[in-house]
């Protein structure tokens, strides 16, 4: 069962400007996120868009959402702090995310799922 859907669009140049402020990067991204991005404003913009998309599930603060990529580059999220607590209260069992970039924009889409009792039985 779908519990939440979120989407976000951000200008990459806006992220480049924001990332010039070290406190913004430290407050917004985990060390692992920053390391994976390797200074790419496009990747950080995509991650930020995912954070904003997931935050639309209500009660999720972007700083509590970590966006990483697996070995094939597929994005996934880890939740911490208030976002993790809120997801447990909601019964959220999985979050699917997708990121798409152009030269100027990064867009993300997130879908939060809850396992239904019928799905648990099968």
HELIX and SHEET records of a PDB file:
HELIX    1   1 UNK A   12  UNK A   18  1                                   7    
HELIX    2   2 UNK A   22  UNK A   28  1                                   7    
HELIX    3   3 UNK A   31  UNK A   37  1                                   7    
HELIX    4   4 UNK A   41  UNK A   55  1                                  15    
HELIX    5   5 UNK A   62  UNK A   64  5                                   3    
HELIX    6   6 UNK A   81  UNK A   90  1                                  10    
HELIX    7   7 UNK A  117  UNK A  121  1                                   5    
SHEET    1   A 3 UNK A   2  UNK A  11  0                                        
SHEET    2   A 3 UNK A 105  UNK A 114 -1                                        
SHEET    3   A 3 UNK A  92  UNK A 101 -1                                        
SHEET    1   B 2 UNK A  65  UNK A  69  0                                        
SHEET    2   B 2 UNK A  75  UNK A  79 -1                                        
END                                                                             
